Amino acid sequence: MATQTAPVRTSGRSAGAPKNGTTHRKNWLGGAFGWLWLLIVLVPVYWIVITSFKTSANYFGSNPMAPPASPTLANYQLVLENDFIRYFANSVIVTVGATVPAVLVSFMAAFAIVRGAGRWLKLVNSLFLMGLAIPLQATIIPIYLIMIRLGMYNSFGALILPSIAFAIPLTVLILSNFVRDVPNELFEAMRMDGSSEWGTMWRLAFPLTRPALVTVTIYQGLQIWNGFLLPLILTDRAEMRVLPLALWTFQGQYSVNIPAVLASVVLTTLPILVLYVVGRRQLLSGLTAGFSK
């Protein structure tokens, strides 16, 4: 007796096709805009770097976008000879002296706001949020008068204290959201183990919010490092200048030494670039943490 084989039904879908029937198409338009934006960003950086290796005569007498025919380090030597090390040290003192206290105070305030109970904590949180609406330019005259009365004019304290005050509101807002995302079960477990609120804050909340701490530290450090208005108003001595103000050193009455200014810009940017390279993983994880939920 002959056996009949049932016909094999094949679907129109190929073996390599996606199960949901969707196909992945390349976003050529988005890729083109991405490369265009990268080009727009890289062109000024390229111009700054190549110009810093040109002489003033070569800069004004040649194509600005052409590489230097005879690269020179004279501009960098000129910058280093004009008290660049002192200005660099001043910027480091102001940036570290303002960023570290601002981040630590903001972290403790964020922990108290999230974990604490009481109407006054909500009031404090509202005051921090109100601080985001006050621009630095609107308070520069009162800050100037306060520093004069306190005898702190032309001092690092005059630059550090206002920088801390303006860094705290945004830092508290960011850190509060991260502390709030820590599971409550972990806090309860620490409490059952006999840990105090102070120990819970530093042994539990602090390590778990490290990406946010690195993110706000880099952000606030960058803002303070590039600060111009406070050093301009609150200092008038050359030995108190920070790097943004040091660019005035290469500005004459009728001309500006553009290659030297750009060499100073390159040297000023290097510490921020190194800081980003060191903390880029923590920075990216802190910036994208909210998108993974």
C-alpha atoms as one frame of an Amber mdcrd trajectory, in Angstrom:
protein
   0.000   0.000   0.000   1.519   3.240  -1.118   1.966   5.937   1.457   1.111
   9.498   0.687   3.178  12.306   2.021   1.414  15.441   3.118   2.460  18.503
   1.211   4.756  20.805   3.061   3.338  24.290   3.420   5.907  27.002   3.201
   5.214  30.510   4.221   6.175  33.420   2.076   8.479  34.677   4.820  12.131
  33.782   4.378  14.111  32.177   7.170  16.161  35.289   7.812  13.224  37.684
   7.916  12.170  39.179  11.261   9.372  37.332  13.029   7.263  40.444  13.489
   7.308  41.190   9.788   9.176  44.472  10.160  12.261  45.340   8.188  15.128
  47.488   9.358  15.804  50.389   7.045  18.858  52.563   7.234  18.179  56.141
   8.209  20.201  57.818   5.507  18.727  61.251   6.246  19.546  61.046   9.950
  23.048  59.798   9.180  23.625  62.656   6.738  22.524  65.249   9.319  24.750
  63.536  11.909  27.817  63.803   9.692  26.890  67.398   8.823  26.647  68.317
  12.507  29.999  66.604  13.201  31.559  68.661  10.419  30.089  71.878  11.822
  31.568  71.056  15.238  34.990  69.981  13.982  35.640  72.928  11.658  36.031
  75.531  14.466  38.130  73.095  16.504  40.371  72.483  13.480  40.704  76.239
  12.903  41.633  76.910  16.536  44.298  74.202  16.618  46.012  75.073  13.320
  45.918  78.819  14.028  47.620  78.323  17.376  50.673  77.020  15.467  50.855
  80.044  13.115  52.612  83.350  13.496  50.609  86.564  13.335  52.065  87.401
   9.924  51.272  83.931   8.610  47.733  84.121  10.011  46.876  87.443   8.311
  48.729  86.661   5.095  47.412  83.179   4.286  44.194  81.225   4.016  42.759
  80.944   7.555  41.735  77.320   6.976  45.053  76.224   5.462  47.516  74.352
   7.693  50.573  76.376   8.749  53.418  76.236   6.250  55.966  76.345   9.061
  54.372  75.358  12.399  55.760  77.114  15.431  55.419  76.733  19.198  56.186
  80.408  19.795  52.560  81.139  20.717  52.516  78.442  23.390  55.852  79.677
  24.698  54.469  83.227  24.840  51.395  82.041  26.752  53.467  80.095  29.276
  55.791  83.062  29.801  52.867  85.403  30.570  51.991  83.907  33.969  49.849
  81.148  32.505  50.830  78.820  35.349  49.568  81.327  37.928  46.279  81.816
  36.082  45.928  78.058  35.725  46.512  77.558  39.446  43.934  80.262  40.243
  41.360  78.507  38.075  42.093  75.167  39.727  41.735  76.670  43.220  38.431
  78.351  42.382  37.004  75.353  40.499  37.934  72.717  43.082  37.155  75.005
  46.018  33.652  75.672  44.692  32.728  72.358  43.023  33.595  69.935  45.829
  31.717  71.770  48.627  28.759  72.453  46.323  28.395  68.779  45.369  28.807
  67.504  48.952  26.355  70.017  50.429  23.902  69.345  47.609  24.123  65.592
  48.135  23.410  65.897  51.859  20.557  68.319  51.158  19.102  65.983  48.519
  19.274  63.026  50.911  17.544  65.025  53.651  14.816  66.204  51.266  14.091
  62.699  49.969  14.456  60.686  53.177  13.393  63.288  55.708   9.907  64.170
  56.849   8.538  67.565  57.725   6.976  70.620  56.189  10.146  72.667  56.474
  12.038  70.253  54.196   9.471  70.879  51.449   9.983  74.594  52.002  13.740
  74.173  51.661  13.239  72.202  48.449  11.029  74.996  47.106  13.745  77.528
  47.931  16.290  75.472  45.999  13.940  75.345  43.009  13.467  79.108  43.212
  17.235  79.465  42.960  17.082  78.068  39.425  15.006  81.060  38.343  17.515
  83.677  39.560  20.202  84.483  36.958  23.705  85.420  37.996  23.540  88.693
  36.078  20.623  89.887  38.224  22.560  89.465  41.474  26.044  90.572  40.492
  25.678  94.087  42.004  24.403  92.835  45.404  27.176  90.216  45.423  29.735
  92.933  44.679  28.457  95.113  47.543  28.394  92.162  49.953  31.984  91.224
  49.152  33.070  94.843  49.639  31.375  94.978  53.045  32.914  91.654  54.110
  36.368  92.737  52.984  36.624  89.767  50.603  37.110  91.722  47.398  40.107
  90.471  45.394  40.155  87.121  47.174  39.431  83.519  46.256  36.547  83.519
  48.714  34.799  86.188  46.662  34.851  83.827  43.681  34.217  80.551  45.507
  31.253  81.444  47.732  28.946  82.826  44.990  29.919  79.933  42.717  28.853
  77.467  45.409  25.558  79.282  45.912  24.668  79.207  42.215  25.757  75.575
  41.767  23.656  74.160  44.613  20.065  74.512  43.221  20.557  72.502  40.022
  22.788  69.980  41.771  20.180  69.367  44.482  17.476  68.880  41.863  19.494
  66.270  39.961  20.734  64.385  43.015  17.267  64.329  44.596  15.913  62.401
  41.625  18.708  59.844  41.877  18.379  59.398  45.635  14.622  58.959  45.162
  15.294  56.095  42.714  17.198  54.055  45.322  14.862  51.200  46.410  13.315
  51.770  49.815  14.004  48.121  50.736  17.720  48.858  50.806  17.208  51.677
  53.286  15.040  49.437  55.440  17.691  46.702  55.380  20.366  49.176  56.458
  18.126  50.400  59.265  17.487  46.837  60.476  21.251  46.300  60.573  21.491
  49.181  63.031  22.892  51.791  60.661  22.182  55.443  61.418  20.864  57.899
  58.840  24.348  59.372  58.520  25.856  55.947  57.868  23.062  55.043  55.446
  23.687  58.216  53.495  27.422  57.640  53.024  27.493  53.827  52.801  24.381
  53.266  50.690  23.101  56.370  48.946  26.511  57.807  48.122  27.839  54.743
  46.184  24.528  54.159  44.390  24.344  57.763  43.168  27.960  57.893  41.986
  27.033  58.349  38.278  24.930  61.384  39.187  27.674  62.736  41.450  30.247
  62.457  38.666  27.841  64.054  36.200  27.069  67.110  38.321  30.720  67.431
  39.358  31.898  67.598  35.755  29.056  69.904  34.741  29.507  72.353  37.611
  33.287  72.193  37.310  33.001  73.128  33.652  30.664  76.023  34.437  32.958
  77.413  37.134  36.126  76.828  35.094  34.691  78.887  32.223  33.200  81.533
  34.517  33.926  85.091  33.389  31.482  87.503  35.026  32.324  86.844  38.687
  36.128  87.115  38.213  35.635  90.224  36.103  33.549  92.058  38.723  35.018
  90.713  41.973  38.746  90.972  41.151  40.899  93.684  39.616  44.443  92.507
  40.375  46.494  90.666  37.769  47.620  87.991  40.237  43.981  87.054  40.898
  43.060  86.457  37.267  41.659  83.132  36.172  42.139  81.648  32.721  39.111
  83.262  30.983  40.364  86.672  32.108  43.930  85.813  31.124  42.939  86.092
  27.457  43.000  89.857  27.940  46.765  89.633  28.332  47.122  89.187  24.578
  44.832  92.081  23.660  46.542  95.345  22.844  45.089  98.802  22.355  44.701
  98.475  18.597  45.226  94.797  17.842  44.776  91.286  19.201  47.354  88.507
  18.989  44.886  85.943  17.685  47.299  82.961  17.435  48.407  83.523  21.045
  44.794  83.815  22.210  43.933  80.532  20.494  47.010  78.858  21.974  45.734
  79.950  25.376  42.302  78.519  24.496  43.870  75.163  23.621  45.808  75.040
  26.903  42.688  76.069  28.813  40.617  73.311  27.190  43.088  70.486  27.850
  42.207  70.006  31.575  38.489  69.782  30.746  39.254  67.291  27.971  41.315
  65.144  30.339  38.532  65.304  32.938  36.014  64.143  30.347  38.221  61.269
  29.196  38.655  60.099  32.795  34.990  60.324  33.764  33.208  59.818  30.446
  31.678  56.454  31.396  30.207  57.755  34.622  29.096  60.933  32.858  27.274
  59.069  30.090  25.674  56.632  32.519  24.468  59.525  34.639  23.057  61.412
  31.651  21.272  58.352  30.191  20.058  56.796  33.439  16.618  58.299  33.062
  16.118  56.923  29.561  16.483  53.258  30.576  13.308  53.252  32.659
